[in-house]
Amino acid sequence: MKLVKSLLLGSAAGLTVMAGAQAADLPVRKAAPVEYVRICSAYGAGFFFIPGTDTCLRVSGRARFEATYSQGYSRGAGNGDLMGYRGLGRLNLDARTQTAYGTLRAFVRFELASRTGAYLKSGTQERIANAYSATGIDTFGRAQQYVNVDKAFIQFAGLTAGRAASFYDFYAHDFEIIGTSLGSDVSSTNLLAYTATFGNGFSATLSVEDPIFRKNPLFGTATAGNTASQFQVFTANANLTPVVALNAAGVPVGEAFYNVDQRSRMPDFVGVIRYDAAWGSAQISAAVHELTVGNASSLLTFGGAPLLAGSAVAPRIQNEYGWAVQGGLKVNLPFIAAGDALYLQGSYGEGAQIYTGYSQYIGTYTQSASNTQGGNFATFFTDAAVNPLTGRMELSTSFTVVGSLLHYWTPEWRSAIIGSYGEMSFGKTSRALLGGLNFNGLGNPVNSPGANVFSAALRDTSQIVAGASLIWSPVKDLDIGVEGLYQRTDLKSGRVVDNNKTSLAAVGVNAAGQAISSAATGSVVLPTTNFTDTFQVRMRVQRDF
């Protein structure tokens, strides 16, 4: 037995020596070195080097839940929703590389959201192609998916090119849960800009920006409607306005109908002068915005029959240029509490309503809208109306002012108070002729009495939007907050039938100038008003990373 064990052990030892000798003869391949991710400290926290490059990258994002209660007055025609919800996801990619000319930066932000119910389902976002709506029986107009390349720009040696926030904007609702105070806030537009820095905090920017994101419809007597899926669609001759056509002797003989949907010919030009310091910042902005339409689409007699070729002259509507100016001031208030700050901003424009942000609360990229479901009248936001006698555009004027104060009660608790006011006005001819323009058989413009006096015609309005919030941040980058808002729109002259007190429509006026409606028992005096108001309460849970 001992002999057998000795033979086996000896054989195993011999095989081991032989295997080791053969292994020593084989070529040895070294393992590739592991390249670990390295921290990049040149641009702040969160950046790391992309392996194999000298580019630093930061990945960040946001998850948010929102709910809102919004007052409404009507349950008809798809109305009646008081609650709304939204879930939002955001992903940011920030890549930076140091070059001989300074930092080369590329920034991309994607936003995805699911919106439902009153207010959070946004018609503004559908009209600008950022969202699409559900088409089901119960989901129609109540559910919406939001998909947006919110940012995608390159910065290099003072140049900014791509999709970014408009350089015209300043406050841009920084202290609000959902930006609804009056004021410009175009966070996504296409632009090419150059910023020059002069030292001591001074800089100047010239920006060439995409005009589509600043176009609000011109006033027309017929407007583009919604399809069954509630998309704002272009239909040929859908937004028409009449202009009086003359014969060779200069006598009115008919109407020329113009399609006043706007073309894109010239970009918007934005200029900015800015100052930044430890105490805060200040900015002055100016913008020029072209208004342009097409030629006449049809010529009709006042009776409706087509005019013969050459029997009338239809003046061409000349292009006009709207403009806007804005001044903003931000003051840091650390002597009250760390993080406290105050914004003050004012903007004025002609033919450039989106630059003043008068439609921010009610809705943009539409000719008119009501401030709530079943509101007493529609507020008009058109940049211009065509004078039907001269064929010239009459630009609307608008202005807004806003103030917002942020205060930290403790490092974990903060509040914001906002207040804003604005007015929008139209030319006298626009209001007088286009609000209820008809032509009699002799070609004389006449205003129909009665209903037009108390209808939601093209009218001057003013708005107030005010609110306050309370936000708790129990840990870093987590916000749990609630916000309340009040909004009121006033007619600057005249009155309308109060829809909240009657369902009847005005058909005339009595000797006392009161609105009346015919009924089985005769004429009924209708209640009227000159304002409509609403309120909202919303809450938010948000995590940034």
ChimeraX attribute file (.defattr): number of C-alpha atoms within 10 A of each C-alpha:
attribute: neighborCount
match mode: 1-to-1
recipient: residues
	/A:1	5
	/A:2	6
	/A:3	7
	/A:4	9
	/A:5	10
	/A:6	10
	/A:7	10
	/A:8	11
	/A:9	10
	/A:10	12
	/A:11	11
	/A:12	11
	/A:13	10
	/A:14	11
	/A:15	11
	/A:16	11
	/A:17	11
	/A:18	12
	/A:19	10
	/A:20	10
	/A:21	11
	/A:22	9
	/A:23	11
	/A:24	10
	/A:25	8
	/A:26	8
	/A:27	7
	/A:28	8
	/A:29	6
	/A:30	6
	/A:31	6
	/A:32	6
	/A:33	6
	/A:34	6
	/A:35	8
	/A:36	10
	/A:37	11
	/A:38	12
	/A:39	14
	/A:40	18
	/A:41	12
	/A:42	12
	/A:43	14
	/A:44	9
	/A:45	10
	/A:46	14
	/A:47	21
	/A:48	21
	/A:49	20
	/A:50	17
	/A:51	12
	/A:52	9
	/A:53	8
	/A:54	13
	/A:55	17
	/A:56	23
	/A:57	22
	/A:58	19
	/A:59	13
	/A:60	15
	/A:61	15
	/A:62	16
	/A:63	17
	/A:64	18
	/A:65	17
	/A:66	21
	/A:67	20
	/A:68	21
	/A:69	20
	/A:70	21
	/A:71	19
	/A:72	20
	/A:73	16
	/A:74	16
	/A:75	11
	/A:76	9
	/A:77	8
	/A:78	12
	/A:79	17
	/A:80	16
	/A:81	18
	/A:82	16
	/A:83	18
	/A:84	20
	/A:85	21
	/A:86	21
	/A:87	19
	/A:88	16
	/A:89	16
	/A:90	17
	/A:91	16
	/A:92	19
	/A:93	16
	/A:94	16
	/A:95	21
	/A:96	22
	/A:97	18
	/A:98	13
	/A:99	10
	/A:100	7
	/A:101	9
	/A:102	12
	/A:103	16
	/A:104	18
	/A:105	19
	/A:106	20
	/A:107	19
	/A:108	18
	/A:109	19
	/A:110	16
	/A:111	18
	/A:112	19
	/A:113	19
	/A:114	18
	/A:115	24
	/A:116	24
	/A:117	24
	/A:118	25
	/A:119	24
	/A:120	23
	/A:121	24
	/A:122	24
	/A:123	24
	/A:124	17
	/A:125	19
	/A:126	19
	/A:127	19
	/A:128	14
	/A:129	14
	/A:130	18
	/A:131	22
	/A:132	21
	/A:133	22
	/A:134	16
	/A:135	15
	/A:136	11
	/A:137	8
	/A:138	10
	/A:139	13
	/A:140	15
	/A:141	23
	/A:142	23
	/A:143	23
	/A:144	25
	/A:145	21
	/A:146	21
	/A:147	16
	/A:148	17
	/A:149	14
	/A:150	21
	/A:151	22
	/A:152	20
	/A:153	19
	/A:154	19
	/A:155	18
	/A:156	17
	/A:157	15
	/A:158	15
	/A:159	16
	/A:160	20
	/A:161	19
	/A:162	20
	/A:163	23
	/A:164	24
	/A:165	19
	/A:166	24
	/A:167	22
	/A:168	28
	/A:169	23
	/A:170	26
	/A:171	21
	/A:172	21
	/A:173	21
	/A:174	13
	/A:175	20
	/A:176	19
	/A:177	20
	/A:178	15
	/A:179	15
	/A:180	24
	/A:181	32
	/A:182	31
	/A:183	32
	/A:184	27
	/A:185	23
	/A:186	18
	/A:187	15
	/A:188	17
	/A:189	20
	/A:190	19
	/A:191	22
	/A:192	17
	/A:193	20
	/A:194	16
	/A:195	17
	/A:196	14
	/A:197	13
	/A:198	10
	/A:199	8
	/A:200	9
	/A:201	12
	/A:202	16
	/A:203	16
	/A:204	18
	/A:205	20
	/A:206	20
	/A:207	24
	/A:208	20
	/A:209	27
	/A:210	20
	/A:211	21
	/A:212	16
	/A:213	18
	/A:214	19
	/A:215	25
	/A:216	24
	/A:217	24
	/A:218	28
	/A:219	26
	/A:220	23
	/A:221	14
	/A:222	12
	/A:223	22
	/A:224	19
	/A:225	14
	/A:226	12
	/A:227	9
	/A:228	9
	/A:229	13
	/A:230	17
	/A:231	17
	/A:232	18
	/A:233	12
	/A:234	13
	/A:235	12
	/A:236	11
	/A:237	18
	/A:238	18
	/A:239	23
	/A:240	22
	/A:241	25
	/A:242	25
	/A:243	24
	/A:244	28
	/A:245	28
	/A:246	19
	/A:247	14
	/A:248	10
	/A:249	7
	/A:250	10
	/A:251	12
	/A:252	19
	/A:253	23
	/A:254	29
	/A:255	29
	/A:256	28
	/A:257	24
	/A:258	26
	/A:259	24
	/A:260	27
	/A:261	24
	/A:262	17
	/A:263	14
	/A:264	13
	/A:265	10
	/A:266	15
	/A:267	16
	/A:268	21
	/A:269	20
	/A:270	22
	/A:271	19
	/A:272	21
	/A:273	18
	/A:274	19
	/A:275	18
	/A:276	14
	/A:277	12
	/A:278	8
	/A:279	11
	/A:280	15
	/A:281	18
	/A:282	19
	/A:283	22
	/A:284	21
	/A:285	21
	/A:286	22
	/A:287	23
	/A:288	22
	/A:289	24
	/A:290	22
	/A:291	28
	/A:292	19
	/A:293	18
	/A:294	15
	/A:295	15
	/A:296	21
	/A:297	12
	/A:298	15
	/A:299	26
	/A:300	19
	/A:301	20
	/A:302	21
	/A:303	14
	/A:304	10
	/A:305	10
	/A:306	13
	/A:307	18
	/A:308	10
	/A:309	8
	/A:310	9
	/A:311	13
	/A:312	24
	/A:313	19
	/A:314	21
	/A:315	17
	/A:316	16
	/A:317	20
	/A:318	14
	/A:319	13
	/A:320	17
	/A:321	15
	/A:322	22
	/A:323	22
	/A:324	24
	/A:325	22
	/A:326	25
	/A:327	22
	/A:328	21
	/A:329	19
	/A:330	21
	/A:331	17
	/A:332	19
	/A:333	17
	/A:334	13
	/A:335	8
	/A:336	12
	/A:337	15
	/A:338	14
	/A:339	14
	/A:340	19
	/A:341	21
	/A:342	19
	/A:343	23
	/A:344	19
	/A:345	22
	/A:346	23
	/A:347	26
	/A:348	23
	/A:349	26
	/A:350	25
	/A:351	30
	/A:352	32
	/A:353	33
	/A:354	25
	/A:355	33
	/A:356	30
	/A:357	28
	/A:358	31
	/A:359	29
	/A:360	19
	/A:361	19
	/A:362	22
	/A:363	23
	/A:364	27
	/A:365	22
	/A:366	22
	/A:367	20
	/A:368	22
	/A:369	17
	/A:370	17
	/A:371	23
	/A:372	23
	/A:373	23
	/A:374	20
	/A:375	21
	/A:376	26
	/A:377	27
	/A:378	22
	/A:379	27
	/A:380	24
	/A:381	34
	/A:382	29
	/A:383	27
	/A:384	28
	/A:385	26
	/A:386	26
	/A:387	23
	/A:388	22
	/A:389	17
	/A:390	13
	/A:391	21
	/A:392	18
	/A:393	24
	/A:394	19
	/A:395	25
	/A:396	23
	/A:397	25
	/A:398	28
	/A:399	26
	/A:400	27
	/A:401	24
	/A:402	23
	/A:403	22
	/A:404	24
	/A:405	19
	/A:406	23
	/A:407	20
	/A:408	19
	/A:409	14
	/A:410	11
	/A:411	13
	/A:412	14
	/A:413	16
	/A:414	18
	/A:415	20
	/A:416	21
	/A:417	19
	/A:418	23
	/A:419	19
	/A:420	23
	/A:421	22
	/A:422	25
	/A:423	21
	/A:424	26
	/A:425	21
	/A:426	24
	/A:427	19
	/A:428	12
	/A:429	15
	/A:430	22
	/A:431	18
	/A:432	16
	/A:433	18
	/A:434	22
	/A:435	19
	/A:436	19
	/A:437	17
	/A:438	14
	/A:439	17
	/A:440	10
	/A:441	11
	/A:442	11
	/A:443	18
	/A:444	12
	/A:445	16
	/A:446	13
	/A:447	15
	/A:448	15
	/A:449	12
	/A:450	18
	/A:451	20
	/A:452	18
	/A:453	23
	/A:454	24
	/A:455	21
	/A:456	19
	/A:457	19
	/A:458	24
	/A:459	22
	/A:460	22
	/A:461	22
	/A:462	20
	/A:463	23
	/A:464	21
	/A:465	23
	/A:466	21
	/A:467	21
	/A:468	21
	/A:469	21
	/A:470	19
	/A:471	21
	/A:472	17
	/A:473	18
	/A:474	12
	/A:475	10
	/A:476	10
	/A:477	11
	/A:478	19
	/A:479	19
	/A:480	18
	/A:481	20
	/A:482	20
	/A:483	21
	/A:484	19
	/A:485	19
	/A:486	16
	/A:487	22
	/A:488	16
	/A:489	26
	/A:490	20
	/A:491	20
	/A:492	15
	/A:493	9
	/A:494	14
	/A:495	21
	/A:496	24
	/A:497	25
	/A:498	21
	/A:499	20
	/A:500	15
	/A:501	11
	/A:502	11
	/A:503	10
	/A:504	16
	/A:505	18
	/A:506	22
	/A:507	18
	/A:508	20
	/A:509	20
	/A:510	13
	/A:511	6
	/A:512	6
	/A:513	10
	/A:514	18
	/A:515	25
	/A:516	23
	/A:517	18
	/A:518	14
	/A:519	9
	/A:520	6
	/A:521	6
	/A:522	9
	/A:523	15
	/A:524	16
	/A:525	15
	/A:526	20
	/A:527	17
	/A:528	19
	/A:529	17
	/A:530	17
	/A:531	19
	/A:532	22
	/A:533	19
	/A:534	18
	/A:535	18
	/A:536	18
	/A:537	18
	/A:538	21
	/A:539	20
	/A:540	20
	/A:541	18
	/A:542	18
	/A:543	17
	/A:544	13
	/A:545	13
